């Protein structure tokens, strides 16, 4: 997903960050 100057990037970024956070917890990562 490429960065976008529109508001979609913020939503997508937050969603990705949340997904990474949950995945890290599930795998016992940082």
C-alpha positions in Angstrom: 0.0 0.0 0.0 1.5 3.3 -1.1 1.2 6.4 1.0 -1.6 8.7 0.0 -2.1 12.4 0.7 -5.7 11.8 1.4 -7.3 10.7 4.7 -7.3 7.1 3.6 -3.6 6.7 4.4 -4.2 7.6 8.1 -6.9 5.0 8.4 -4.9 2.4 6.5 -1.8 3.1 8.5 -3.7 2.7 11.8 -5.2 -0.5 10.6 -1.9 -1.9 9.6 -0.3 -0.8 12.9 -3.1 -2.5 14.8 -2.7 -5.7 12.7 1.0 -5.8 13.3 0.5 -5.2 17.0 -2.0 -8.1 17.3 0.2 -10.3 15.2 3.3 -9.5 17.4 1.3 -10.4 20.5 0.1 -13.6 19.0 3.6 -14.7 18.0 5.1 -13.5 21.2 7.1 -10.8 19.4 8.0 -7.3 20.6 
